[in-house]
Amino acid sequence: MFARRTTPWPLVALFTAGYLPAYLLPTTVGRLGTSLSLTATQAGAVGSALLLSSASAGFVLASRLPRIGARTAARAGLALAALGYGTAALTTTVWLVVAGAVVGGFGSGTATTVAATRIAAERDPHRASTMGLLSVSALAGAVYLTVPHLGPAHGLPLAAIALTALAVWPLTGRLPGGTAASPAAHETTVPLPRRRSGPVLAATVLCWSMAQNSLWGVSGRIGLTQAHLGDAALGAVFAVALGAGLVGVLAAGLLGSRLGRAVPIGAGTVLIACCIALSASATSPASFAAGEIAWNTLYPVVLSYLIGLAASLDPRGRWAVFVGSASSLGTAAGPLTGSVLSAEAGYRGMGLILGAGLLLVAVPMTAVALHTGGRPLLPGAVRRRGGTPAALVAATTGTPSGAVPEVGAAEQPVVEIPVDAPAAAVQRAYDTAGPRQAAATPGSGTG
């Protein structure tokens, strides 16, 4: 009988609250500039400070979370998010807005850290992360469609983030707590596994995320100045692109582990590189729309597999936190990188540089996915030392199903059989221990 898979809704909600600020960053930064009379560089700096604060939460809490407890950390993070973003939404004093964004960013990063750590411990981390991406994409799309009708105030997207944090708060009661005396408190002494694969994945995800957000930061200017779209048409393109992102998340959920992780990550990144080059070089509305929509369809697909891959490197979730924080750093650096590259090389040159960079990072990311092999994808699968579930090996090599014991099965005793034992003793040991134990015992041959 197969175990029934359940969706960890508290983790999905916490994931949504933590990721929502990054999804709303374009409208948040744009409204800060217009409402508070900030320059584009100043407004972008506020957004970068928010994301840097969010990333720092992951690096600070990764090793301390088992001792603090998931419930306590999640509630503290949501409280900081509600307080920080709420303060920034209700004031027009620039320094208070900046301070609120930084405090709220640390709270969002804390929520993301807890969600990533707990998702890594799930039986199917890819399913949980996919549901989280679907939730945050749907909520961000609703905000993008609603906020423009409520006025140009800078506080509207910030208020949406604060209200989301408050709405998620009641669900934290289902998260486990932690005390200094609990076994989880001693897990921080366990060394990090995958000491080579983890840093490689974190570094490449940082570059991967920076490339995505380099284009996202200047997409509006490309559409207006190079593709000759009007404001209304540009908004329609972005709305369709958000809808395509939802389709991409659903496709990732349906695809699941059928192709493993290496193929979606490697091939998906190559296709994203082509989409970025197409969008950046577009000179017509059709080509620009095609590039943006295709890119937004593929981006969440690859991201969901990267999150699942990071979760598979350490069941305690430490690599998932570090990789997520590295992704936040790349997100924070993306708008500035896109602005510099477009100013120096033009939009077309920027697209080619970003596309070439993505092709380069696709190689080590795919190599990590192939090398680690991920976590067992079948209930009862037994992991080999090399990372491949033994149940999968048995299924592909014709091994009888009885040769692979299920997890938790009682161990059979090993019976020692002397070399000179008579045939009757060998037969009795064979009948008692079973064919595999008798065959594996030294000296159990027939000679």
URPE-V548536 format. One record per helix or strand of 3 or more residues. SS is the DSSP state (alpha for helix, beta for strand). FROM is the first residue (numbers start at 1). TO is the last residue. If there is no record, write none. Layout:
[[SS | FROM | TO] [SS | FROM | TO]]
//
This chain:
[[alpha | 9 | 23] [alpha | 25 | 35] [alpha | 40 | 61] [alpha | 65 | 68] [alpha | 70 | 90] [alpha | 94 | 120] [alpha | 125 | 150] [alpha | 155 | 174] [alpha | 183 | 189] [alpha | 197 | 226] [alpha | 231 | 255] [alpha | 262 | 280] [alpha | 285 | 313] [alpha | 318 | 372] [alpha | 390 | 397] [alpha | 401 | 403] [alpha | 423 | 433] [alpha | 435 | 440]]
//
